[in-house]
Amino acid sequence: MTVPSNHPGLLNRAGMVLGVVVALIPFLFVAAQWCMLQDLARRALSSGNIGFFHNGPVAPEVWLISLDPSLQPSSKPEGYVGVLSADLLEHVRSEAHRLEPGEMSSYVRGDECFFFTPEKSANPSETDYKPAGVLVADASVAWALARFSGGVIAFLCFGVDVLLWMGVRYMKSQLQRAELAKRDFFANASHELKTPLMVIGAHIDAVRAQHESFDDAAAGIDRELSRSERLVGDILLLSKADAGMVDVSIASFDVRETLFDVVRSLGPEARSRGIELSPVNPTPLVLGSDEDKVATILFNAAVNALRHAASVVRVGMTVQEEQIELFVENDGAALGNQEREHLFDRFYSCDAGGTGIGMALAADYAERLGAKLTADSSKGGTRVSLWLPRTWASEHLRAP
């Protein structure tokens, strides 16, 4: 199944929406803090208590300001009015005459934040009320803290937005690369499936025209059918792996026989290509693992090695103290950095003749077994190694 072409666009829109939501968080936080501050100031002013309103570490301080500019408030040491800015005093005294008892207004400038209400609000039962003063709640500390917290949150949200933007760009590039890789795969797979059919047709035509013996034609047809069967089989196995339908079956087997089986299976193809395919260090050694998965990994690695070999492909093993290396190597040209980096990626092929399925399937099987699949390439050729524990128990396997 291919990635829909509109996925990058959907990803862009989703990233934009998330970015806007994250950017709004600081503003929503400050707005919520302002509402809480208003509620706290309203309760402090309605209490009518001069001094600190004890309801938290940043509770507002309440004072009585006389509406008569010539009078100092008795609830604060002399000079308190002078400490307040002239703009604030003028604003309070002008607004106080417009406020009804119970109404509250605010004054905010920078880190200064004051709420005020007519003195009557604290004692609404009085009937002979004449506005003589204003209750002022100094919430500057709480407001400064809210602004500082909002700034910190804004900084963090900016960082989240940057990371989100980078993540969207990375995911976009991955989707686009996957889309291109799958397009290449279908093009290569179509070519790989079409080529054997054309060759088979050519053999049949040659037999009909008596230009080729039946035995030679049958051998050629059998070779091309095996090639097509292998490609279709790899596609089905990869689909099963994606669907979680791959089971790991543990059994004892002789690794040497597995190496011989790989060499025997690919012998005809190696001879047709003029490649020497031989086993190396075929020492009898019994392991407990999934023989079919190990054989598939080595087989796919050998097929890939044959495609890029100059004249020799070797399949062998080395026994170390705690690990066994099963390897496939050839004498072909060294892989480039990009080719080596993406060798086990799905649908990535180093040449036009491959589909990028075999090595991806090998890597998937190695991961399911809990083994390690590596590739080393130099001027002398390329070596793909499967590293297995020498003593294998079922608890070492990754759940499929």
N, C-alpha and C positions, 0 to 999 in steps of 0.2 A: 504494500500500500504506500503510495507516495504522499508526501507532505503537501497539503493544499497550498496553492500559490498565495492565498490571502492570509496565511498565518503570520508572515512578518508584519503586515498591516494591522492585524488584530493585536499582535504583540506591542506594536507602537502605541496603539490607542489605549491598551490596558496599562502600559507603562506611564503614559501621559496622565491617565486618571489617577493612578496610584501616586504619581508625583504631585499632582494638585492636592490630593487628600493629605499627603504628608506635609506639604507646604502650609496648609490651613491649620495644622495642629497648634502652632504657637499662638495664632490669633484666637483660636477657640479657647485655648488655655487662659489667655489674658482676659478674654470676655467672661469666662466662668469665674475667674478670680475677682473681677470687678463686681459681678453680681453678688458673690459671697461677701465682698467688702461692703457693698451697699446694705446688705441685710444686717451685718454686724454693726455698722454705724447706726442704722435705724433703731436697733435694739438698745444700743448704748445711749442714744439721744432720748429715747422714750423712757429710759429708766430715771432720768432727771438727776442722776448722781454725778456730782462734780468731781473730777479726778479720773483715775484709771478705771475703765470698765473691765473687770476681771473675767475675761473669757478667752484665754489663750495668750501666748507669748507676744503676739503683735496686736493686742487689743487697742482700740483707739482711746485717746485721752480726751475727756469732755471738759469744756470750759464755757463759762458764761460771758458773753461779750455785750456790753451795754450799747444800746442804740444811740445814746447821747455821746457824741465824739469827745465831749469834755470830761467824761467820767471814765475812770479805770475800773475794770472788773474786780469785785471784792473777792472773787474765788481764785485769784491768781496774784502772786506778788506784784507789786507795782512795777510797771515797765513791761508787763506781758504783751499789752497791746502794741507797744513799740517794737517788740520782737517780731510780731506778725508784719507781713509786707503791707504797704499802703494800698496796693491793688486789692489784696484780700479783704482788708477792712472796708474799703469802699464798696467792693462787690457784695460782702455780707450785709452791710447796712442798707444798700439799695435794694437787694433782693428780699430782705426780711419783710419789708412792707407789702410785698406782693404775695407772700406765702400765707396760706391759711394754716391754722393749727393742724398738725399731723402731716403736713407736706414737708418734704425734704429736698434740698438742692445741694449742689456740689461745686467745688472749685478745684481744678486740677491745672497745675503748671509745672512741667518737669517732674521732679520727684515729690513735689508738694501735692498733698491730697487732703482736702477738708470737706466734711459734710456739715450742714447746718440746718436748723429748724427753729421756728419761733419758740420762745420760752414757754408759751402757752401749751405746747405739745406735751410737755412733761407733766402738766397739771390741768387737764381739760375740764375739770369740774368747776373751776373758777368762772363766775358769771360776770364779774366786773373787770374782765381782762383788758388791759391796755398794753400793747407791745412795748416793753421796756428793755428787753434784751433778747439775745439770740444764743441758743446752745450750739456750740461748735465742737465737732469731733475731729480730732487730728489723727488721720489714718495714713500719714506720710510714710511711716516705717513699713506698714503692711503693703502699701502701694509700691514702694521702692523694691521690696522683696519680690512682689508679683512681677514687676517689670524685669528684674534681674533673672528670675526663674524663667520668664518667657524668652529672654535673650539666650539663656543656656539651651532651652528646648529648641529655639530657632536654629542655633548653631548645630545641634545634634540632628535636627531634621534636614538641614542643608547637607550634612554628611550622608544621611540616609538617601536623600535625593540623588546625590552624586553616585553612590554605590548602586542605586536602582537604575540609574541611567547607564552605568557601565554594564550592569547585569543584562539589561535589555539589549544593549549593543552586542554583547557576547552571545546571548541566546539567538539573536537575529542572525549573526554570522554562522552559528552552528546549524540553524535551520536551513540557511541558504546553502551551506556546504553539504548538508545531508541531502537536500533536494538535488543539487548538481551531481552528487555521488550516485544517487539512485537513478537519475537520468542516464548517467554513463553506464551504470550496471545493466539497465534494461536494454540499452543499445548494444552493449557487449554480449549480454546473454542471448539476445536475438541473433546476433552474428554467430555466436558459438553454436547455437542450435541449428541455424540455417546452413552453416558450413558442412556438418556431417550429412545432412539431407542431400545437399548438392553433390557431395562426394559419392554417396550411396547411389544417387541417380546416375552419376557418370559411370560407376562400375556396372550397373545394370545395362546401360546403353552399350558399354564396351562388350559385354557378354553377348547381347543381342546381335551386335555387329561382328561377333567372333574375333574381336581384336584383343581379347583378354580371356585367359582360361577361367573356368568356373571356380577353381580352387583359389586363385589369386583374388578374384572378385569377392569371393566369400570371406576371405581373410580381411580384405579392405573394409567390407561392409561390417564385419564383426568388430573391427577396430573403431569405426566411426560410431557404431551403436553403443559401444562401451563408453566412448567419450561423452555422448549425449546422456547416457544413463547416469554417468558420474555427475554431470552438471545438474541434472534434475534431482538426483539424490541429495546433493549438497543444498539445493534450494529448499527441499522438503525438511532436511535436518535443521537448517537454520530457522525455518518457520516453526518447527516443533520447539526449538530452544526459546524462541520469542514467546510461545504460548505456555511455557512452563511444563512441557510434556516430556522432558528429558529426565530419565531416571539413571541413577548411578548404581551399578551392580558390582559388588565386590566379590572377587574370586581370585584364587591363586593361578598364576600362569607363568610360563617361561618367556622372559623378555627376548631371548635369542630367537625363539620360534616366531615371535611377532616381527622381528627385524627381517627374518627370512621371508615371511609372508608378504611384507611390503615390497621387497626386492623382486620376488616372483611375480607379484601382481603387475608391477610396472616394467618388467623385463621387456615385453614386446614393444611398448612405447619407447623405451630407452633405445632399443636396437633400431627402431624406425627413425629415430632422430640421430643415430650415430653416436650415442652417449654411452660411456662405460658406467654401468650401475652395479655396485658391489657392496657387500656388508663389510664392516670393520670391527675387529675385536668381538666376534660373536661368542661371548662366554656364556655358558649356561647359568642362569640366575632366575630364581623364582621370586615373584613379588605378589603382594596382595593389593589388587586395584581393579579398575574396570578395563578389561583387556580391549573391548571394542572401542572405547574412547581413546585409549592410548594408541591403538592401531590407526584410528582415523586421523589423529593429530600427526603421526609420522607419515601416513600416506599423503595427506594434503601438503605437508611440508616437502615431501619428495616430488610430488607433481609440480609444485612451484619451482623447486630446484632444477628439475629437468627442463623447464621452460626457459630458464636463464643460464643454463650451464654451457660452457664452451666445449668440454669433452668428457668430464668426469663428474659423477655424483656418488657420494658415499653415505651409507646409512650405518650407524654404529652406536657404541655406548662406551662410557668410561665409568668405572666404579670408584667412588671416593669413600671417605670414612663414614659419612652420614647421608650422602646423596648419591643418586645414580643419574648420569647425564645420558639421555637418549638424543642423538643428534642426527641431522641431515645437513650435508655440506656439498657445495659444488665449487667449480673453478671459474665461475662466470665473473663478469665485471662487478666491481663494488657498487653497493647501493648508495645513492645520494642521501644527504641528511633528511630530506623530506620523505623519500621513499622508505628509509629505515624507521622514521618516526610514525608513519601511517601504515606500516606493513600489516598490522593486525586489525586495522580499521575496516569496518564493513563497507563493501562496494568500492574499496579503493584498490586500483590495479596499477602496477608499475608499467604496464604496456597495454597495447590495444587488444591483445589476445586473451587477457584475463578478465574475470568478472568480479574479483574482490570478495569472493565467498569463502573459498577454501581456507585461507589463513585466518579469516575472522571466525569461522567455525572452530578451527583448531584452538584459537585463543579462548573462545567461550568454553570449550570442553576442558581446557587446562584449568581455567578458573573454577569450574564446577568440581573438578577433582582436588582442588586445593594445591595444584602444582604450579610451577612457574615456567612460562614460555618466553624465551629471549632470542634475540637475533644479533649476531655480530658480523660485520661486513668489512672487508679490507680488499686490497688489490689482488689478494690470492683467491678471493671468492667470498661466499656468504655461508654462515653456519647458523642454523636454527636449532636451539637446544631446549629439550623438555627436561626439567629438573624434578626428580621424584625422590621422596624419602626412601631410604633403603629399607626401613621397616615401616610398613604402612598398616595403620589401624583405621577402622571405620570412623572413629571420632575425629580424625584429622580431615575428613571430607567436608566440603561446604555443602549445605543443604541445597538441593536443586531448585 
